[in-house]
């Protein structure tokens, strides 16, 4: 059994604000900035292929090339997920996340150069490189939460951190459209994103730390509170742990998380990468308004995610429902709610812009509940190997993220026909429904036995005992 789990939980420090909140805020900013960089192309590509008033280059890229550029981010993104999770779990994610953000910033600054002086393949190369560096982010963040977030605060801190994805999406969709339509043109979208990554990296060098035990700024009181309530080991203990691959891959609850994550990725990234195109071609929204209206659903998701997280913590901490029941309820809201809304949108006649935006806002807004659904289940099953679990599920889910824009090219023949987009929505509806069905049937809120440091030793000793019994017999 983990040593700090054997101790009596330490009371919360008197101070309402501590170093764990600083780390959570920095991780929130990391997610915000990184999502802004990956979303930037969704809006910028519309400007890059449309005439402008300031003589910036316009590229004659057909739809299949545009979707290839949009999906190319995930070609790199899936590669380093599992290695990053293992490295973050064993050695801490301090330098991994720093290196990833610095490299992301540099690559963003190179995108305009690649587009103007190269070709669309050079732009894809930049997006692949960006995906590689951002592949380090989520496994590191999950590892940080396993060390820094006490169980009683995990839903709120986890949601706060991951809600940065929506804020980054909102900011980028709004600013990208405005910057693209301004005299600074579409190149400024990538310059602003790149500089933001570099600025965040500077702040992390000063304040960042993998665990409470390695932080220069934390008080002794807060450190003891976190270490006795987070249910994870320190980095030195992690170095002695071997990854329980057999335990992970034979765990049905882990497969429930994996399948849910895949459904979420396809549904979420289909909308995120293609919403500006849907707005432009079907709803006939101009480039300046496109980003603002495309951002509205993600504003709803951002705001609702905090309501969902507060409600989840309230229900569990007051013992009204169990933790696993909470995960199932909110994951159902996040998956089946959007599925119903997309079904309605699929049969909405053309010309109803306001109603379409309302339905899209409901679709994406309800999806914010997944932050207190399957996204926290990695930590429920194994605080010690949460970063590795996230690396695995995020890598496999990344394949479905690649499929999202490519599936649109495969099924949509005429982008201006609403009936063609119905096929796209049906694919997302199916994934949302089936992903959540498997999740609610097989997920659990219990820490798995392979989370414990003694798991391998116990298994080995058990095998030896069996061998001794056999030899005696």
Number of C-alpha atoms within 10 A of each C-alpha: 11 15 13 18 15 10 11 9 15 14 13 14 16 9 8 7 10 15 20 22 14 15 23 21 16 19 28 24 22 28 24 25 30 27 22 30 29 24 23 26 25 24 28 26 21 21 25 21 15 13 13 17 9 11 9 17 18 17 17 12 14 9 14 14 16 22 23 18 26 27 26 24 26 27 20 23 26 25 19 20 30 23 17 26 30 25 18 31 32 24 17 26 28 18 17 18 27 24 16 21 28 20 18 29 27 18 24 26 20 17 23 20 14 18 20 16 8 12 12 18 15 18 21 23 19 26 28 22 22 28 24 23 26 29 29 29 28 22 34 31 28 31 30 26 28 29 28 28 25 21 20 14 16 21 26 22 23 23 25 20 24 25 25 23 23 26 24 28 30 28 21 31 27 21 21 32 25 21 20 24 17 15 14 13 22 28 24 18 27 24 19 19 25 26 18 22 26 18 14 19 21 13 12 19 12 10 14 24 21 25 24 24 17 13 14 12 14 15 14 11 14 20 20 18 18 26 25 21 23 24 23 30 25 20 20 11 14 19 14 10 20 13 19 15 11 9 16 20 11 10 16 17 23 25 18 22 28 25 23 29 26 23 25 25 25 26 27 19 21 24 22 21 23 20 20 27 23 20 22 18 16 19 21 14 18 13 22 18 15 24 27 20 21 27 26 21 25 29 20 21 26 28 15 19 27 21 15 23 26 16 17 24 20 15 16 17 14 9 10 11 13 14 21 18 19 20 25 24 16 24 28 25 19 27 31 24 21 27 24 17 20 24 17 14 21 19 11 17 11 13 11 10 15 11 12 20 18 14 20 24 23 20 28 29 24 26 30 30 30 26 26 30 31 30 22 23 27 25 27 21 24 25 26 31 32 31 33 29 29 30 29 22 23 25 25 20 23 27 18 24 30 24 21 27 26 21 17 23 19 11 13 17 11 13 17 18 15 20 17 16 20 18 16 24 21 16 18 25 24 14 22 29 19 15 24 26 19 18 26 22 12 15 22 22 20 14 17 17 13 21 23 22 21 14 17 17 11 12 12 12 12 12 12 12 12 12 12 11 10 9 8 7 6
